[in-house]
């Protein structure tokens, strides 16, 4: 086996791992979007937010960082 073949194989493995990670993150993002939609619906109906809802809203900064990381990983493909 030559070095070029090994490099290509290694690159393919990295790309497949990155794709799997992106798919996992996409699933997580969908769950988070559902939660956000639920909170938005409560706000629209002027219902009281639970402590978990308030905590979720407080974590939105972290979610923004996650979305940047996902975009960076996708761009590296």
PDB file of N, CA, C and O in Angstrom:
ATOM      1  N   UNK A   1       0.853  -1.183   0.000  1.00  0.00           N
ATOM      2  CA  UNK A   1       0.000   0.000   0.000  1.00  0.00           C
ATOM      3  C   UNK A   1       0.894   1.240   0.000  1.00  0.00           C
ATOM      4  O   UNK A   1       1.891   1.310   0.718  1.00  0.00           O
ATOM      5  N   UNK A   2       0.522   2.178  -0.796  1.00  0.00           N
ATOM      6  CA  UNK A   2       1.325   3.391  -0.818  1.00  0.00           C
ATOM      7  C   UNK A   2       0.766   4.429   0.149  1.00  0.00           C
ATOM      8  O   UNK A   2      -0.341   4.293   0.671  1.00  0.00           O
ATOM      9  N   UNK A   3       1.554   5.452   0.366  1.00  0.00           N
ATOM     10  CA  UNK A   3       1.188   6.485   1.335  1.00  0.00           C
ATOM     11  C   UNK A   3      -0.068   7.239   0.911  1.00  0.00           C
ATOM     12  O   UNK A   3      -0.902   7.588   1.747  1.00  0.00           O
ATOM     13  N   UNK A   4      -0.199   7.486  -0.383  1.00  0.00           N
ATOM     14  CA  UNK A   4      -1.372   8.212  -0.872  1.00  0.00           C
ATOM     15  C   UNK A   4      -2.653   7.437  -0.573  1.00  0.00           C
ATOM     16  O   UNK A   4      -3.665   8.031  -0.199  1.00  0.00           O
ATOM     17  N   UNK A   5      -2.616   6.135  -0.734  1.00  0.00           N
ATOM     18  CA  UNK A   5      -3.786   5.304  -0.448  1.00  0.00           C
ATOM     19  C   UNK A   5      -4.128   5.356   1.041  1.00  0.00           C
ATOM     20  O   UNK A   5      -5.298   5.449   1.414  1.00  0.00           O
ATOM     21  N   UNK A   6      -3.097   5.296   1.887  1.00  0.00           N
ATOM     22  CA  UNK A   6      -3.323   5.375   3.332  1.00  0.00           C
ATOM     23  C   UNK A   6      -3.891   6.731   3.718  1.00  0.00           C
ATOM     24  O   UNK A   6      -4.791   6.811   4.553  1.00  0.00           O
ATOM     25  N   UNK A   7      -3.372   7.798   3.116  1.00  0.00           N
ATOM     26  CA  UNK A   7      -3.873   9.141   3.404  1.00  0.00           C
ATOM     27  C   UNK A   7      -5.337   9.270   2.997  1.00  0.00           C
ATOM     28  O   UNK A   7      -6.138   9.860   3.723  1.00  0.00           O
ATOM     29  N   UNK A   8      -5.681   8.725   1.853  1.00  0.00           N
ATOM     30  CA  UNK A   8      -7.057   8.774   1.369  1.00  0.00           C
ATOM     31  C   UNK A   8      -7.972   7.989   2.298  1.00  0.00           C
ATOM     32  O   UNK A   8      -9.072   8.437   2.624  1.00  0.00           O
ATOM     33  N   UNK A   9      -7.515   6.824   2.720  1.00  0.00           N
ATOM     34  CA  UNK A   9      -8.317   5.998   3.626  1.00  0.00           C
ATOM     35  C   UNK A   9      -8.501   6.702   4.969  1.00  0.00           C
ATOM     36  O   UNK A   9      -9.599   6.704   5.527  1.00  0.00           O
ATOM     37  N   UNK A  10      -7.430   7.297   5.486  1.00  0.00           N
ATOM     38  CA  UNK A  10      -7.517   8.015   6.762  1.00  0.00           C
ATOM     39  C   UNK A  10      -8.472   9.197   6.644  1.00  0.00           C
ATOM     40  O   UNK A  10      -9.270   9.447   7.547  1.00  0.00           O
ATOM     41  N   UNK A  11      -8.392   9.918   5.538  1.00  0.00           N
ATOM     42  CA  UNK A  11      -9.278  11.057   5.318  1.00  0.00           C
ATOM     43  C   UNK A  11     -10.731  10.595   5.258  1.00  0.00           C
ATOM     44  O   UNK A  11     -11.615  11.241   5.820  1.00  0.00           O
ATOM     45  N   UNK A  12     -10.974   9.488   4.581  1.00  0.00           N
ATOM     46  CA  UNK A  12     -12.336   8.961   4.482  1.00  0.00           C
ATOM     47  C   UNK A  12     -12.874   8.599   5.866  1.00  0.00           C
ATOM     48  O   UNK A  12     -14.035   8.870   6.173  1.00  0.00           O
ATOM     49  N   UNK A  13     -12.032   7.989   6.698  1.00  0.00           N
ATOM     50  CA  UNK A  13     -12.446   7.614   8.053  1.00  0.00           C
ATOM     51  C   UNK A  13     -12.802   8.860   8.860  1.00  0.00           C
ATOM     52  O   UNK A  13     -13.811   8.886   9.565  1.00  0.00           O
ATOM     53  N   UNK A  14     -11.973   9.881   8.750  1.00  0.00           N
ATOM     54  CA  UNK A  14     -12.237  11.140   9.462  1.00  0.00           C
ATOM     55  C   UNK A  14     -13.542  11.758   8.969  1.00  0.00           C
ATOM     56  O   UNK A  14     -14.350  12.228   9.770  1.00  0.00           O
ATOM     57  N   UNK A  15     -13.748  11.760   7.662  1.00  0.00           N
ATOM     58  CA  UNK A  15     -14.984  12.323   7.105  1.00  0.00           C
ATOM     59  C   UNK A  15     -16.205  11.547   7.576  1.00  0.00           C
ATOM     60  O   UNK A  15     -17.231  12.145   7.898  1.00  0.00           O
ATOM     61  N   UNK A  16     -16.107  10.229   7.619  1.00  0.00           N
ATOM     62  CA  UNK A  16     -17.234   9.417   8.082  1.00  0.00           C
ATOM     63  C   UNK A  16     -17.521   9.667   9.553  1.00  0.00           C
ATOM     64  O   UNK A  16     -18.683   9.747   9.954  1.00  0.00           O
ATOM     65  N   UNK A  17     -16.472   9.793  10.363  1.00  0.00           N
ATOM     66  CA  UNK A  17     -16.650  10.099  11.782  1.00  0.00           C
ATOM     67  C   UNK A  17     -17.291  11.474  11.960  1.00  0.00           C
ATOM     68  O   UNK A  17     -18.190  11.650  12.783  1.00  0.00           O
ATOM     69  N   UNK A  18     -16.822  12.437  11.186  1.00  0.00           N
ATOM     70  CA  UNK A  18     -17.365  13.791  11.271  1.00  0.00           C
ATOM     71  C   UNK A  18     -18.824  13.801  10.844  1.00  0.00           C
ATOM     72  O   UNK A  18     -19.646  14.472  11.469  1.00  0.00           O
ATOM     73  N   UNK A  19     -19.157  13.066   9.790  1.00  0.00           N
ATOM     74  CA  UNK A  19     -20.543  12.979   9.339  1.00  0.00           C
ATOM     75  C   UNK A  19     -21.425  12.370  10.421  1.00  0.00           C
ATOM     76  O   UNK A  19     -22.528  12.858  10.666  1.00  0.00           O
ATOM     77  N   UNK A  20     -20.954  11.314  11.067  1.00  0.00           N
ATOM     78  CA  UNK A  20     -21.724  10.689  12.157  1.00  0.00           C
ATOM     79  C   UNK A  20     -21.952  11.684  13.287  1.00  0.00           C
ATOM     80  O   UNK A  20     -23.053  11.772  13.830  1.00  0.00           O
ATOM     81  N   UNK A  21     -20.910  12.435  13.642  1.00  0.00           N
ATOM     82  CA  UNK A  21     -21.048  13.444  14.693  1.00  0.00           C
ATOM     83  C   UNK A  21     -22.068  14.508  14.293  1.00  0.00           C
ATOM     84  O   UNK A  21     -22.883  14.932  15.112  1.00  0.00           O
ATOM     85  N   UNK A  22     -22.020  14.934  13.042  1.00  0.00           N
ATOM     86  CA  UNK A  22     -22.982  15.933  12.569  1.00  0.00           C
ATOM     87  C   UNK A  22     -24.403  15.395  12.607  1.00  0.00           C
ATOM     88  O   UNK A  22     -25.332  16.116  12.968  1.00  0.00           O
ATOM     89  N   UNK A  23     -24.573  14.147  12.240  1.00  0.00           N
ATOM     90  CA  UNK A  23     -25.907  13.540  12.283  1.00  0.00           C
ATOM     91  C   UNK A  23     -26.420  13.461  13.716  1.00  0.00           C
ATOM     92  O   UNK A  23     -27.596  13.717  13.976  1.00  0.00           O
ATOM     93  N   UNK A  24     -25.536  13.108  14.639  1.00  0.00           N
ATOM     94  CA  UNK A  24     -25.921  13.071  16.053  1.00  0.00           C
ATOM     95  C   UNK A  24     -26.316  14.466  16.535  1.00  0.00           C
ATOM     96  O   UNK A  24     -27.315  14.634  17.235  1.00  0.00           O
ATOM     97  N   UNK A  25     -25.524  15.457  16.151  1.00  0.00           N
ATOM     98  CA  UNK A  25     -25.810  16.834  16.553  1.00  0.00           C
ATOM     99  C   UNK A  25     -27.109  17.327  15.919  1.00  0.00           C
ATOM    100  O   UNK A  25     -27.866  18.068  16.546  1.00  0.00           O
ATOM    101  N   UNK A  26     -27.365  16.921  14.682  1.00  0.00           N
ATOM    102  CA  UNK A  26     -28.602  17.314  14.021  1.00  0.00           C
ATOM    103  C   UNK A  26     -29.804  16.790  14.799  1.00  0.00           C
ATOM    104  O   UNK A  26     -30.805  17.489  14.956  1.00  0.00           O
ATOM    105  N   UNK A  27     -29.697  15.572  15.277  1.00  0.00           N
ATOM    106  CA  UNK A  27     -30.760  14.993  16.084  1.00  0.00           C
ATOM    107  C   UNK A  27     -30.956  15.804  17.368  1.00  0.00           C
ATOM    108  O   UNK A  27     -32.087  16.081  17.769  1.00  0.00           O
ATOM    109  N   UNK A  28     -29.853  16.176  18.001  1.00  0.00           N
ATOM    110  CA  UNK A  28     -29.920  16.992  19.221  1.00  0.00           C
ATOM    111  C   UNK A  28     -30.560  18.346  18.935  1.00  0.00           C
ATOM    112  O   UNK A  28     -31.372  18.836  19.720  1.00  0.00           O
ATOM    113  N   UNK A  29     -30.191  18.942  17.815  1.00  0.00           N
ATOM    114  CA  UNK A  29     -30.743  20.251  17.459  1.00  0.00           C
ATOM    115  C   UNK A  29     -32.247  20.151  17.236  1.00  0.00           C
ATOM    116  O   UNK A  29     -32.995  21.046  17.627  1.00  0.00           O
ATOM    117  N   UNK A  30     -32.685  19.074  16.615  1.00  0.00           N
ATOM    118  CA  UNK A  30     -34.127  18.892  16.398  1.00  0.00           C
ATOM    119  C   UNK A  30     -34.873  18.810  17.731  1.00  0.00           C
ATOM    120  O   UNK A  30     -35.949  19.388  17.885  1.00  0.00           O
ATOM    121  N   UNK A  31     -34.299  18.094  18.682  1.00  0.00           N
ATOM    122  CA  UNK A  31     -34.913  18.012  20.014  1.00  0.00           C
ATOM    123  C   UNK A  31     -34.984  19.393  20.654  1.00  0.00           C
ATOM    124  O   UNK A  31     -35.997  19.766  21.246  1.00  0.00           O
ATOM    125  N   UNK A  32     -33.890  20.147  20.527  1.00  0.00           N
ATOM    126  CA  UNK A  32     -33.852  21.481  21.114  1.00  0.00           C
ATOM    127  C   UNK A  32     -34.852  22.408  20.427  1.00  0.00           C
ATOM    128  O   UNK A  32     -35.486  23.230  21.089  1.00  0.00           O
ATOM    129  N   UNK A  33     -34.996  22.288  19.136  1.00  0.00           N
ATOM    130  CA  UNK A  33     -35.972  23.100  18.410  1.00  0.00           C
ATOM    131  C   UNK A  33     -37.392  22.782  18.865  1.00  0.00           C
ATOM    132  O   UNK A  33     -38.224  23.679  19.001  1.00  0.00           O
ATOM    133  N   UNK A  34     -37.661  21.512  19.097  1.00  0.00           N
ATOM    134  CA  UNK A  34     -38.985  21.123  19.594  1.00  0.00           C
ATOM    135  C   UNK A  34     -39.258  21.746  20.954  1.00  0.00           C
ATOM    136  O   UNK A  34     -40.358  22.231  21.218  1.00  0.00           O
ATOM    137  N   UNK A  35     -38.249  21.727  21.811  1.00  0.00           N
ATOM    138  CA  UNK A  35     -38.401  22.322  23.143  1.00  0.00           C
ATOM    139  C   UNK A  35     -38.635  23.821  23.026  1.00  0.00           C
ATOM    140  O   UNK A  35     -39.495  24.375  23.712  1.00  0.00           O
ATOM    141  N   UNK A  36     -37.882  24.470  22.168  1.00  0.00           N
ATOM    142  CA  UNK A  36     -38.038  25.903  21.974  1.00  0.00           C
ATOM    143  C   UNK A  36     -39.425  26.229  21.413  1.00  0.00           C
ATOM    144  O   UNK A  36     -40.037  27.221  21.808  1.00  0.00           O
ATOM    145  N   UNK A  37     -39.909  25.414  20.512  1.00  0.00           N
ATOM    146  CA  UNK A  37     -41.257  25.609  19.965  1.00  0.00           C
ATOM    147  C   UNK A  37     -42.307  25.483  21.061  1.00  0.00           C
ATOM    148  O   UNK A  37     -43.278  26.238  21.096  1.00  0.00           O
ATOM    149  N   UNK A  38     -42.100  24.520  21.953  1.00  0.00           N
ATOM    150  CA  UNK A  38     -43.025  24.330  23.069  1.00  0.00           C
ATOM    151  C   UNK A  38     -43.041  25.562  23.975  1.00  0.00           C
ATOM    152  O   UNK A  38     -44.104  26.020  24.394  1.00  0.00           O
ATOM    153  N   UNK A  39     -41.864  26.089  24.269  1.00  0.00           N
ATOM    154  CA  UNK A  39     -41.773  27.291  25.105  1.00  0.00           C
ATOM    155  C   UNK A  39     -42.427  28.473  24.392  1.00  0.00           C
ATOM    156  O   UNK A  39     -43.155  29.255  25.003  1.00  0.00           O
ATOM    157  N   UNK A  40     -42.159  28.589  23.109  1.00  0.00           N
ATOM    158  CA  UNK A  40     -42.744  29.683  22.343  1.00  0.00           C
ATOM    159  C   UNK A  40     -44.273  29.608  22.356  1.00  0.00           C
ATOM    160  O   UNK A  40     -44.950  30.632  22.455  1.00  0.00           O
ATOM    161  N   UNK A  41     -44.802  28.407  22.255  1.00  0.00           N
ATOM    162  CA  UNK A  41     -46.252  28.225  22.295  1.00  0.00           C
ATOM    163  C   UNK A  41     -46.815  28.663  23.648  1.00  0.00           C
ATOM    164  O   UNK A  41     -47.862  29.308  23.714  1.00  0.00           O
ATOM    165  N   UNK A  42     -46.107  28.305  24.733  1.00  0.00           N
ATOM    166  CA  UNK A  42     -46.540  28.735  26.066  1.00  0.00           C
ATOM    167  C   UNK A  42     -46.542  30.256  26.169  1.00  0.00           C
ATOM    168  O   UNK A  42     -47.462  30.851  26.730  1.00  0.00           O
ATOM    169  N   UNK A  43     -45.496  30.877  25.618  1.00  0.00           N
ATOM    170  CA  UNK A  43     -45.419  32.332  25.673  1.00  0.00           C
ATOM    171  C   UNK A  43     -46.548  32.970  24.866  1.00  0.00           C
ATOM    172  O   UNK A  43     -47.134  33.970  25.280  1.00  0.00           O
ATOM    173  N   UNK A  44     -46.841  32.382  23.716  1.00  0.00           N
ATOM    174  CA  UNK A  44     -47.920  32.903  22.871  1.00  0.00           C
ATOM    175  C   UNK A  44     -49.260  32.816  23.598  1.00  0.00           C
ATOM    176  O   UNK A  44     -50.093  33.716  23.495  1.00  0.00           O
ATOM    177  N   UNK A  45     -49.456  31.727  24.331  1.00  0.00           N
ATOM    178  CA  UNK A  45     -50.705  31.523  25.077  1.00  0.00           C
ATOM    179  C   UNK A  45     -50.674  32.206  26.449  1.00  0.00           C
ATOM    180  O   UNK A  45     -51.635  32.129  27.215  1.00  0.00           O
ATOM    181  N   UNK A  46     -49.546  32.878  26.746  1.00  0.00           N
ATOM    182  CA  UNK A  46     -49.355  33.579  28.026  1.00  0.00           C
ATOM    183  C   UNK A  46     -49.490  32.632  29.218  1.00  0.00           C
ATOM    184  O   UNK A  46     -50.023  32.990  30.268  1.00  0.00           O
ATOM    185  N   UNK A  47     -48.985  31.400  29.018  1.00  0.00           N
ATOM    186  CA  UNK A  47     -48.959  30.415  30.102  1.00  0.00           C
ATOM    187  C   UNK A  47     -47.699  30.613  30.935  1.00  0.00           C
ATOM    188  O   UNK A  47     -46.710  31.176  30.465  1.00  0.00           O
ATOM    189  N   UNK A  48     -47.751  30.148  32.162  1.00  0.00           N
ATOM    190  CA  UNK A  48     -46.595  30.247  33.043  1.00  0.00           C
ATOM    191  C   UNK A  48     -45.523  29.247  32.599  1.00  0.00           C
ATOM    192  O   UNK A  48     -45.822  28.095  32.285  1.00  0.00           O
ATOM    193  N   UNK A  49     -44.269  29.711  32.581  1.00  0.00           N
ATOM    194  CA  UNK A  49     -43.148  28.839  32.226  1.00  0.00           C
ATOM    195  C   UNK A  49     -42.702  28.048  33.445  1.00  0.00           C
ATOM    196  O   UNK A  49     -42.701  28.558  34.565  1.00  0.00           O
ATOM    197  N   UNK A  50     -42.330  26.812  33.218  1.00  0.00           N
ATOM    198  CA  UNK A  50     -41.805  25.989  34.312  1.00  0.00           C
ATOM    199  C   UNK A  50     -40.354  26.391  34.594  1.00  0.00           C
ATOM    200  O   UNK A  50     -39.736  27.108  33.808  1.00  0.00           O
ATOM    201  N   UNK A  51     -39.824  25.925  35.713  1.00  0.00           N
ATOM    202  CA  UNK A  51     -38.415  26.186  36.027  1.00  0.00           C
ATOM    203  C   UNK A  51     -37.506  25.619  34.942  1.00  0.00           C
ATOM    204  O   UNK A  51     -36.495  26.229  34.594  1.00  0.00           O
ATOM    205  N   UNK A  52     -37.864  24.454  34.408  1.00  0.00           N
ATOM    206  CA  UNK A  52     -37.064  23.841  33.338  1.00  0.00           C
ATOM    207  C   UNK A  52     -37.081  24.711  32.083  1.00  0.00           C
ATOM    208  O   UNK A  52     -36.071  24.827  31.388  1.00  0.00           O
ATOM    209  N   UNK A  53     -38.235  25.321  31.794  1.00  0.00           N
ATOM    210  CA  UNK A  53     -38.327  26.213  30.640  1.00  0.00           C
ATOM    211  C   UNK A  53     -37.414  27.421  30.815  1.00  0.00           C
ATOM    212  O   UNK A  53     -36.715  27.830  29.888  1.00  0.00           O
ATOM    213  N   UNK A  54     -37.434  27.977  32.002  1.00  0.00           N
ATOM    214  CA  UNK A  54     -36.597  29.151  32.289  1.00  0.00           C
ATOM    215  C   UNK A  54     -35.120  28.773  32.190  1.00  0.00           C
ATOM    216  O   UNK A  54     -34.314  29.533  31.653  1.00  0.00           O
ATOM    217  N   UNK A  55     -34.773  27.604  32.705  1.00  0.00           N
ATOM    218  CA  UNK A  55     -33.384  27.141  32.622  1.00  0.00           C
ATOM    219  C   UNK A  55     -32.973  26.953  31.165  1.00  0.00           C
ATOM    220  O   UNK A  55     -31.857  27.303  30.782  1.00  0.00           O
ATOM    221  N   UNK A  56     -33.861  26.408  30.363  1.00  0.00           N
ATOM    222  CA  UNK A  56     -33.584  26.201  28.942  1.00  0.00           C
ATOM    223  C   UNK A  56     -33.289  27.540  28.267  1.00  0.00           C
ATOM    224  O   UNK A  56     -32.324  27.666  27.513  1.00  0.00           O
ATOM    225  N   UNK A  57     -34.119  28.522  28.540  1.00  0.00           N
ATOM    226  CA  UNK A  57     -33.907  29.847  27.957  1.00  0.00           C
ATOM    227  C   UNK A  57     -32.554  30.396  28.399  1.00  0.00           C
ATOM    228  O   UNK A  57     -31.855  31.032  27.610  1.00  0.00           O
ATOM    229  N   UNK A  58     -32.186  30.159  29.640  1.00  0.00           N
ATOM    230  CA  UNK A  58     -30.892  30.612  30.152  1.00  0.00           C
ATOM    231  C   UNK A  58     -29.715  29.937  29.463  1.00  0.00           C
ATOM    232  O   UNK A  58     -28.619  30.494  29.403  1.00  0.00           O
ATOM    233  N   UNK A  59     -29.945  28.742  28.945  1.00  0.00           N
ATOM    234  CA  UNK A  59     -28.871  28.002  28.275  1.00  0.00           C
ATOM    235  C   UNK A  59     -28.768  28.305  26.782  1.00  0.00           C
ATOM    236  O   UNK A  59     -27.957  27.690  26.089  1.00  0.00           O
ATOM    237  N   UNK A  60     -29.555  29.221  26.282  1.00  0.00           N
ATOM    238  CA  UNK A  60     -29.542  29.503  24.850  1.00  0.00           C
ATOM    239  C   UNK A  60     -28.181  30.005  24.359  1.00  0.00           C
ATOM    240  O   UNK A  60     -27.819  29.771  23.206  1.00  0.00           O
ATOM    241  N   UNK A  61     -27.437  30.679  25.206  1.00  0.00           N
ATOM    242  CA  UNK A  61     -26.087  31.118  24.816  1.00  0.00           C
ATOM    243  C   UNK A  61     -25.203  29.924  24.499  1.00  0.00           C
ATOM    244  O   UNK A  61     -24.435  29.948  23.538  1.00  0.00           O
ATOM    245  N   UNK A  62     -25.314  28.885  25.309  1.00  0.00           N
ATOM    246  CA  UNK A  62     -24.560  27.654  25.066  1.00  0.00           C
ATOM    247  C   UNK A  62     -24.986  27.024  23.760  1.00  0.00           C
ATOM    248  O   UNK A  62     -24.157  26.499  23.017  1.00  0.00           O
ATOM    249  N   UNK A  63     -26.273  27.073  23.477  1.00  0.00           N
ATOM    250  CA  UNK A  63     -26.780  26.495  22.237  1.00  0.00           C
ATOM    251  C   UNK A  63     -26.261  27.247  21.015  1.00  0.00           C
ATOM    252  O   UNK A  63     -26.015  26.654  19.964  1.00  0.00           O
ATOM    253  N   UNK A  64     -26.101  28.545  21.168  1.00  0.00           N
ATOM    254  CA  UNK A  64     -25.538  29.335  20.072  1.00  0.00           C
ATOM    255  C   UNK A  64     -24.115  28.884  19.789  1.00  0.00           C
ATOM    256  O   UNK A  64     -23.723  28.744  18.631  1.00  0.00           O
ATOM    257  N   UNK A  65     -23.341  28.655  20.845  1.00  0.00           N
ATOM    258  CA  UNK A  65     -21.980  28.145  20.677  1.00  0.00           C
ATOM    259  C   UNK A  65     -21.965  26.789  19.997  1.00  0.00           C
ATOM    260  O   UNK A  65     -21.098  26.512  19.169  1.00  0.00           O
ATOM    261  N   UNK A  66     -22.915  25.953  20.345  1.00  0.00           N
ATOM    262  CA  UNK A  66     -23.021  24.629  19.729  1.00  0.00           C
ATOM    263  C   UNK A  66     -23.308  24.757  18.241  1.00  0.00           C
ATOM    264  O   UNK A  66     -22.725  24.039  17.429  1.00  0.00           O
ATOM    265  N   UNK A  67     -24.191  25.657  17.887  1.00  0.00           N
ATOM    266  CA  UNK A  67     -24.530  25.806  16.468  1.00  0.00           C
ATOM    267  C   UNK A  67     -23.324  26.288  15.671  1.00  0.00           C
ATOM    268  O   UNK A  67     -23.150  25.889  14.520  1.00  0.00           O
ATOM    269  N   UNK A  68     -22.489  27.140  16.264  1.00  0.00           N
ATOM    270  CA  UNK A  68     -21.268  27.594  15.596  1.00  0.00           C
ATOM    271  C   UNK A  68     -20.313  26.420  15.412  1.00  0.00           C
ATOM    272  O   UNK A  68     -19.686  26.291  14.360  1.00  0.00           O
ATOM    273  N   UNK A  69     -20.198  25.572  16.417  1.00  0.00           N
ATOM    274  CA  UNK A  69     -19.322  24.400  16.320  1.00  0.00           C
ATOM    275  C   UNK A  69     -19.803  23.439  15.223  1.00  0.00           C
ATOM    276  O   UNK A  69     -18.999  22.877  14.480  1.00  0.00           O
ATOM    277  N   UNK A  70     -21.115  23.263  15.137  1.00  0.00           N
ATOM    278  CA  UNK A  70     -21.674  22.382  14.106  1.00  0.00           C
ATOM    279  C   UNK A  70     -21.399  22.955  12.720  1.00  0.00           C
ATOM    280  O   UNK A  70     -21.021  22.228  11.801  1.00  0.00           O
ATOM    281  N   UNK A  71     -21.590  24.254  12.580  1.00  0.00           N
ATOM    282  CA  UNK A  71     -21.332  24.891  11.279  1.00  0.00           C
ATOM    283  C   UNK A  71     -19.864  24.762  10.895  1.00  0.00           C
ATOM    284  O   UNK A  71     -19.547  24.521   9.730  1.00  0.00           O
ATOM    285  N   UNK A  72     -18.975  24.920  11.857  1.00  0.00           N
ATOM    286  CA  UNK A  72     -17.543  24.792  11.576  1.00  0.00           C
ATOM    287  C   UNK A  72     -17.191  23.362  11.166  1.00  0.00           C
ATOM    288  O   UNK A  72     -16.394  23.155  10.251  1.00  0.00           O
ATOM    289  N   UNK A  73     -17.781  22.381  11.840  1.00  0.00           N
ATOM    290  CA  UNK A  73     -17.518  20.991  11.491  1.00  0.00           C
ATOM    291  C   UNK A  73     -18.061  20.677  10.100  1.00  0.00           C
ATOM    292  O   UNK A  73     -17.416  19.973   9.323  1.00  0.00           O
ATOM    293  N   UNK A  74     -19.222  21.188   9.791  1.00  0.00           N
ATOM    294  CA  UNK A  74     -19.802  20.957   8.461  1.00  0.00           C
ATOM    295  C   UNK A  74     -18.938  21.605   7.380  1.00  0.00           C
ATOM    296  O   UNK A  74     -18.758  21.032   6.305  1.00  0.00           O
ATOM    297  N   UNK A  75     -18.413  22.771   7.654  1.00  0.00           N
ATOM    298  CA  UNK A  75     -17.572  23.461   6.673  1.00  0.00           C
ATOM    299  C   UNK A  75     -16.271  22.721   6.425  1.00  0.00           C
ATOM    300  O   UNK A  75     -15.683  22.845   5.350  1.00  0.00           O
ATOM    301  N   UNK A  76     -15.815  21.953   7.405  1.00  0.00           N
ATOM    302  CA  UNK A  76     -14.550  21.235   7.256  1.00  0.00           C
ATOM    303  C   UNK A  76     -14.692  19.984   6.393  1.00  0.00           C
ATOM    304  O   UNK A  76     -13.689  19.389   5.997  1.00  0.00           O
ATOM    305  N   UNK A  77     -15.930  19.580   6.100  1.00  0.00           N
ATOM    306  CA  UNK A  77     -16.129  18.396   5.258  1.00  0.00           C
ATOM    307  C   UNK A  77     -15.758  18.716   3.875  1.00  0.00           C
ATOM    308  O   UNK A  77     -15.850  17.858   2.997  1.00  0.00           O
TER     309      UNK A  77
END
